[in-house]
Amino acid sequence: MWLLITLGILLGGILLYWYTTPRETPSWIRDWLPGMPEYTRPLYQWRDDRGQVQITDKPPRDRTYDVVQYRSDTNVAPPERP
C-alpha cells in the first residue's frame, strides 16, 4: 500500500513540475495535460546593420542572435507607429 502511495505522490510531483514548466514538458505530455499553452518553434532575435531588431525563424549566419520562444497565443507583431 505504501508503495502505491509513494508512486502516486512521485507521479503527481512530476506532472505538477511539467505543468508549471511547460518548456520542459515532452510534447506527448503537452497534448495530454489540460490547459497547457502551446509554444511556437524556436525563433531567433537579432539586430540588422541599421540596429533594428529582427525576429526570424532561421538564425542569421553572420551575427549573434538570441533564441526566443513565444506562446502560440501571444501577439509578437510590433505596435504600429503613427
Secondary structure as UniProt FT lines:
FT   HELIX           2..20
FT   HELIX           22..24
FT   HELIX           27..30
FT   TURN            31..32
FT   TURN            34..35
FT   STRAND          43..47
FT   TURN            49..50
FT   STRAND          53..56
FT   STRAND          66..68
FT   TURN            72..73
//
